Amino acid sequence: MTSIGFDTASIGLMVAVMSAVMLVVETPSGVLADRWSRKGVMLLGGLFLLVSGAVGGFSYNEPVYILSTVFWGIYAALYSGTYDSVIYDTVLEEHGDSKHYEHYLGRLRIVEGLAFVVGALGGGLLASQFGMRETYFLSLPLIILGIVFIAKFHEPHMHKSEIAEPVFKHIHQTFSAVLRNRVLLPVIVATVGFAVILDSIYELSQLWFIATSAPVALFGIFSAVLFSTWTFGGLIVVKLRQRFIELAGLAGLLVGVLGLIFTRQYWLLLASQFVIGALLMGYGVILSKKLHDQLPSKLRAGSASVISTIGRIILIPGSLIFTAIANTEDIFKASYLLLGVALIGVIAYVFTIKRVTSPLQPART
């Protein structure tokens, strides 16, 4: 990115543009998935990812590269809220309850994390041998392979059997399920807060390493370690269900954010990012179950997309403010913003622990 003209401020602009695209697409795509086909929405997402990779490979300046992230944002919006809804309904169809949902969503996180690590290390190796641009083109056959596998998937149809309302009534019900449900309020606040921190880490992690003059040769390893948090997050979900570890993890999250503020050595910064990413990924799985347990199938993907959209509304101005402070001051002072969001998220999560609810479970047929 820096080789074609990006600086800290324009990276923040890129994140804001991508978030704005997701903001526009996310909720409609969730409602579309609930009413039409979740598999179909995921297939569309794969096609947009394919276009994103191609445009990224052909980009020689900032506007074209940002265009590639626009297509990536559409893909991410179509993906968001859809895959976990598919898993939840599949678990209900296969087992009759949602007890195994965290297990299977955690397994997905493990596989995704391994794929990210292979991609980061393999991409770094290929970039050193052939060039950075070629990594975009070499990813295209893998995206096509993913589309083929999604096309072969047999999706559950529980959500379709529940939908009989006109589309605008369905949209109203989706927003009401999220915004008027007091039981879900702490779940939503924690989910949004944690997602904002996680997205900031994933999208802007390089800024901390640039500030400490970390060797460029290590950036591929940094990415591999960071994205391995998906795997570790999936592995620790079971442990986080134990009350003491669950609370200790929240304290560890705050310590990790403090590390981003006060640490000036790149390996300690990497450790802080790893702790934050792994914990938030694990808590995200738990919060996802708390959310879906309170929703009917016909509103599942749409409601998850609405919550993700709320996070985008915060992330768009947040990323601009964050990178502006990092540009005029430094990244470490900007990190105080993440600490504030982390405190709000942790407090909200504690309320989800105390609250006991009865999940909505359909009878097994």
SENU-286515 format. One line per 2 residues: number of its first residue (from 1); their letters; for each residue y, z, x of C-alpha. Coordinates in Angstrom, 1 decimal, padded with zeros to 4 digits, m for minus. Example, Ala and Ser with C-alpha at 12.3 -4.5 7.8 and 13.67 -1.06 7.14 Angstrom:
BEGIN
1	AS	m004.5/007.8/012.3; m001.1/007.1/013.7
This chain:
BEGIN
1	MT	000.0/000.0/000.0; 002.5/000.9/002.8
3	SI	001.7/m002.4/004.5; 003.0/m004.4/001.5
5	GF	006.2/m002.3/001.1; 005.4/000.9/m000.8
7	DT	007.1/004.3/000.1; 006.7/007.7/m001.4
9	AS	009.1/007.0/m004.3; 007.6/003.7/m005.2
11	IG	004.1/005.3/m005.1; 005.4/007.7/m007.7
13	LM	006.8/004.8/m009.7; 003.4/003.1/m009.6
15	VA	001.7/006.3/m010.9; 004.3/006.5/m013.7
17	VM	003.8/002.9/m014.7; 000.1/003.2/m014.8
19	SA	000.4/006.4/m016.8; 002.8/004.7/m019.3
21	VM	000.2/002.0/m019.9; m002.5/004.6/m020.5
23	LV	m000.1/006.4/m022.8; 000.2/003.3/m025.0
25	VE	m003.5/002.3/m024.9; m005.3/005.6/m024.9
27	TP	m005.1/006.9/m028.4; m005.5/003.4/m030.2
29	SG	m008.6/002.8/m028.0; m010.1/006.1/m028.9
31	VL	m009.6/005.4/m032.6; m011.0/001.9/m032.1
33	AD	m014.1/003.4/m030.4; m014.7/005.7/m033.3
35	RW	m014.3/003.0/m036.0; m015.8/000.0/m034.2
37	SR	m018.0/000.5/m031.2; m017.8/002.9/m028.2
39	KG	m020.1/000.5/m026.3; m017.7/m002.3/m027.1
41	VM	m014.7/m000.4/m025.9; m016.5/000.5/m022.6
43	LL	m017.4/m003.2/m022.2; m013.7/m004.2/m022.6
45	GG	m012.8/m001.5/m020.1; m015.2/m003.1/m017.6
47	LF	m013.5/m006.5/m018.1; m010.1/m005.0/m017.4
49	LL	m011.4/m003.3/m014.3; m012.7/m006.6/m013.1
51	VS	m009.2/m008.2/m013.6; m007.6/m005.2/m011.8
53	GA	m009.8/m005.7/m008.7; m009.0/m009.4/m008.6
55	VG	m005.2/m009.0/m009.0; m005.3/m006.1/m006.4
57	GF	m007.0/m008.4/m003.9; m004.4/m011.1/m004.3
59	SY	m001.4/m008.8/m004.2; 001.1/m009.3/m001.3
61	NE	004.0/m007.2/m002.7; 004.7/m004.2/m004.8
63	PV	005.2/m005.8/m008.2; 001.8/m007.6/m008.1
65	YI	000.0/m004.5/m006.9; 001.6/m002.5/m009.7
67	LS	000.3/m005.2/m012.1; m003.2/m004.5/m010.8
69	TV	m002.7/m000.8/m011.6; m001.6/m001.8/m015.1
71	FW	m004.9/m003.4/m015.7; m006.6/m000.4/m014.1
73	GI	m004.7/001.9/m016.4; m006.0/m000.1/m019.4
75	YA	m009.5/000.3/m018.1; m009.0/004.0/m017.6
77	AL	m007.6/004.4/m021.1; m010.6/002.6/m022.6
79	YS	m012.9/004.7/m020.6; m011.2/008.0/m021.4
81	GT	m012.7/010.0/m024.3; m015.4/007.3/m024.9
83	YD	m018.2/008.1/m022.4; m018.2/011.9/m023.2
85	SV	m018.3/011.1/m026.9; m021.3/008.8/m026.4
87	IY	m023.1/011.5/m024.4; m022.3/014.2/m027.0
89	DT	m023.6/012.2/m029.9; m026.7/011.0/m027.9
91	VL	m027.5/014.7/m027.1; m027.2/015.5/m030.8
93	EE	m029.5/012.7/m031.8; m032.1/013.5/m029.2
95	HG	m032.0/017.3/m029.3; m030.4/018.3/m032.6
97	DS	m027.7/020.4/m031.0; m025.1/020.3/m028.2
99	KH	m026.7/022.9/m025.9; m027.6/020.2/m023.3
101	YE	m024.3/018.4/m023.4; m022.9/020.2/m020.3
103	HY	m026.1/019.4/m018.4; m025.8/015.7/m019.1
105	LG	m022.1/015.4/m018.6; m022.5/017.4/m015.4
107	RL	m025.2/014.9/m014.3; m022.8/012.0/m015.0
109	RI	m020.2/013.8/m012.8; m022.7/014.1/m010.0
111	VE	m023.6/010.4/m010.1; m019.9/009.4/m010.4
113	GL	m019.0/011.6/m007.4; m021.8/010.1/m005.3
115	AF	m020.6/006.6/m006.2; m017.0/007.6/m005.2
117	VV	m018.2/008.9/m001.8; m020.2/005.8/m001.1
119	GA	m017.2/003.7/m002.2; m014.8/005.6/000.0
121	LG	m016.9/005.5/003.1; m018.2/002.0/002.5
123	GG	m014.7/000.8/001.7; m013.4/002.3/004.9
125	LL	m016.1/000.7/006.9; m015.6/m002.7/005.3
127	AS	m011.8/m002.5/005.7; m012.2/m001.8/009.4
129	QF	m014.6/m004.8/009.8; m013.1/m007.4/007.5
131	GM	m009.7/m006.1/006.2; m008.4/m003.9/003.4
133	RE	m007.9/m006.9/001.0; m011.5/m007.9/001.2
135	TY	m012.7/m004.6/m000.2; m011.1/m005.5/m003.5
137	FL	m013.0/m008.8/m003.7; m016.3/m007.2/m002.5
139	SL	m016.1/m004.7/m005.4; m016.0/m007.4/m008.1
141	PL	m019.8/m008.0/m008.1; m020.4/m004.3/m008.5
143	II	m018.1/m004.2/m011.5; m020.0/m007.1/m013.1
145	LG	m023.3/m005.2/m012.5; m021.8/m002.2/m014.3
147	IV	m020.8/m004.4/m017.2; m024.4/m005.7/m017.5
149	FI	m025.8/m002.2/m017.6; m023.3/m001.1/m020.3
151	AK	m024.3/m004.2/m022.3; m027.9/m003.1/m022.2
153	FH	m027.1/000.5/m023.4; m028.2/001.5/m026.9
155	EP	m025.3/003.6/m028.3; m025.7/006.2/m031.1
157	HM	m024.3/005.3/m034.5; m023.6/008.8/m035.9
159	HK	m019.8/008.2/m035.8; m020.0/005.0/m037.9
161	SE	m021.9/006.7/m040.7; m019.1/009.2/m041.1
163	IA	m016.2/006.8/m041.4; m015.1/005.6/m044.8
165	EP	m011.3/006.2/m044.8; m008.7/003.5/m044.3
167	VF	m007.5/003.2/m040.7; m004.2/004.9/m041.1
169	KH	m005.8/007.9/m042.8; m008.3/008.0/m040.0
171	IH	m005.5/008.0/m037.4; m003.8/010.9/m039.3
173	QT	m007.0/012.9/m039.3; m007.4/012.3/m035.6
175	FS	m004.0/013.7/m034.8; m004.4/016.6/m037.2
177	AV	m007.7/017.5/m035.7; m005.9/018.0/m032.4
179	LR	m002.4/019.2/m033.2; m003.1/021.4/m036.3
181	NR	m006.2/023.2/m035.1; m005.2/026.7/m033.8
183	VL	m008.7/027.3/m032.5; m008.3/024.3/m030.2
185	LP	m004.8/025.1/m029.0; m005.8/027.0/m025.8
187	VI	m008.5/024.4/m025.1; m005.9/021.6/m025.4
189	VA	m003.4/023.4/m023.2; m006.0/024.2/m020.5
191	TV	m007.4/020.7/m020.6; m004.0/019.0/m020.4
193	GF	m002.8/021.4/m017.6; m005.9/020.9/m015.5
195	AV	m005.9/017.2/m016.0; m002.3/016.9/m014.8
197	IL	m003.2/018.8/m011.6; m006.3/016.8/m011.1
199	DS	m004.6/013.4/m011.6; m001.8/014.4/m009.3
201	IY	m004.3/015.4/m006.6; m006.3/012.2/m006.9
203	EL	m003.3/009.8/m007.1; m001.1/011.5/m004.5
205	SQ	m003.5/013.2/m002.2; m002.4/011.1/000.8
207	LW	001.2/012.4/000.7; 000.0/015.8/002.1
209	FI	m001.8/014.1/004.9; 001.1/011.8/005.7
211	AT	003.4/014.8/005.9; 001.1/016.4/008.5
213	SA	000.7/013.2/010.5; m003.0/013.1/010.0
215	PV	m004.9/010.3/011.8; m005.1/007.2/009.7
217	AL	m008.7/006.7/010.8; m009.6/009.8/008.9
219	FG	m008.2/008.7/005.5; m011.5/007.2/004.4
221	IF	m013.3/010.5/005.1; m010.5/012.3/003.3
223	SA	m011.1/010.1/000.2; m014.9/010.6/000.4
225	VL	m014.5/014.4/000.6; m011.9/014.4/m002.3
227	FS	m014.0/012.3/m004.6; m017.2/014.3/m003.8
229	TW	m015.5/016.9/m006.0; m016.9/015.0/m009.0
231	TF	m020.4/015.7/m007.7; m019.8/019.3/m006.8
233	GG	m018.0/019.9/m010.0; m021.0/018.7/m011.9
235	LI	m023.3/020.9/m009.8; m021.3/024.1/m010.4
237	VV	m021.0/023.8/m014.1; m024.0/026.1/m014.7
239	KL	m022.6/028.7/m012.4; m019.2/028.6/m014.0
241	RQ	m020.8/029.7/m017.3; m021.3/033.1/m015.8
243	RF	m018.3/035.3/m016.7; m017.6/036.8/m013.3
245	IE	m017.9/033.4/m011.5; m015.9/031.8/m014.2
247	LA	m013.0/034.2/m013.7; m013.4/034.2/m009.9
249	GL	m013.1/030.4/m010.0; m009.8/030.6/m011.8
251	AG	m008.5/032.8/m009.0; m009.9/030.3/m006.5
253	LL	m008.0/027.5/m008.2; m004.7/029.3/m007.8
255	VG	m005.5/030.0/m004.1; m006.2/026.3/m003.6
257	VL	m002.8/025.4/m005.1; m001.1/027.9/m002.8
259	GL	m002.9/026.2/000.1; m001.1/023.0/m000.8
261	IF	002.2/024.9/m000.6; 001.8/026.9/002.6
263	TR	m000.8/025.0/004.7; 000.4/022.6/007.4
265	QY	m002.9/021.6/008.9; m004.6/018.6/007.4
267	WL	m008.1/020.0/007.4; m007.0/023.1/005.5
269	LL	m005.1/020.8/003.1; m008.3/018.8/002.6
271	AS	m010.2/022.1/001.9; m007.6/023.1/m000.7
273	QF	m007.8/019.8/m002.4; m011.6/020.0/m002.4
275	VI	m011.6/023.5/m004.0; m009.1/022.4/m006.6
277	GA	m010.9/019.2/m007.5; m014.4/020.7/m007.7
279	LL	m013.3/023.7/m009.8; m011.2/021.6/m012.2
281	MG	m014.0/019.1/m012.6; m016.4/021.9/m013.5
283	YG	m014.0/023.5/m015.9; m013.3/020.1/m017.4
285	VI	m017.0/019.8/m018.5; m016.9/023.2/m020.1
287	LS	m013.6/022.5/m021.9; m015.0/019.1/m023.1
289	KK	m017.9/020.9/m024.8; m015.5/023.4/m026.4
291	LH	m013.5/020.5/m027.8; m016.4/018.4/m029.1
293	DQ	m018.0/021.5/m030.7; m015.1/021.7/m033.1
295	LP	m014.9/018.0/m034.0; m016.8/015.7/m036.3
297	SK	m018.3/012.6/m034.7; m015.9/010.2/m036.4
299	LR	m012.9/011.9/m034.7; m014.5/012.6/m031.3
301	AG	m013.4/009.8/m029.1; m010.0/009.5/m030.8
303	SA	m009.2/013.2/m030.5; m010.2/013.2/m026.8
305	SV	m007.9/010.3/m026.2; m005.0/012.0/m028.0
307	IS	m005.4/015.0/m025.7; m005.5/012.7/m022.7
309	TI	m002.4/011.0/m024.0; m000.6/014.3/m024.2
311	GR	m001.4/014.8/m020.5; 000.0/011.3/m019.8
313	II	003.3/012.2/m021.6; 003.6/015.1/m019.1
315	LI	002.4/013.2/m016.1; 004.8/010.3/m016.3
317	PG	008.1/012.2/m015.8; 006.1/014.8/m013.8
319	SL	005.0/012.3/m011.1; 008.5/010.9/m010.8
321	IF	010.0/014.4/m010.4; 007.2/015.4/m008.1
323	TA	007.6/012.4/m005.7; 011.4/012.6/m005.9
325	IA	011.3/016.2/m004.6; 008.7/015.2/m002.0
327	NT	011.0/012.3/m000.9; 014.2/014.3/m000.7
329	ED	012.7/017.7/000.4; 009.0/017.7/001.3
331	IF	005.6/017.6/m000.4; 005.1/021.3/000.1
333	KA	008.1/022.3/m001.9; 007.1/019.8/m004.6
335	SY	003.7/021.5/m004.8; 005.4/024.5/m006.5
337	LL	005.4/022.3/m009.7; 001.6/022.2/m009.5
339	LG	001.5/026.0/m009.1; 003.4/026.4/m012.3
341	VA	001.1/024.1/m014.2; m001.9/025.8/m012.8
343	LI	m000.7/029.2/m014.0; m000.2/027.9/m017.5
345	GV	m003.6/026.2/m017.5; m005.4/029.3/m016.2
347	IA	m003.8/031.6/m018.8; m004.8/029.1/m021.6
349	YV	m008.3/028.9/m020.2; m008.7/032.7/m020.3
351	FT	m007.9/032.6/m024.0; m010.7/030.1/m024.5
353	IK	m013.1/032.6/m022.9; m012.1/035.4/m025.3
355	RV	m012.2/033.2/m028.4; m015.6/032.9/m030.1
357	TS	m016.0/029.9/m032.4; m018.8/028.4/m034.4
359	PL	m019.5/024.8/m033.3; m019.8/022.0/m035.9
361	QP	m023.5/021.0/m035.7; m025.0/018.5/m038.0
363	AR	m028.6/019.0/m039.2; m031.2/017.1/m037.2
365	T	m032.8/014.2/m039.1
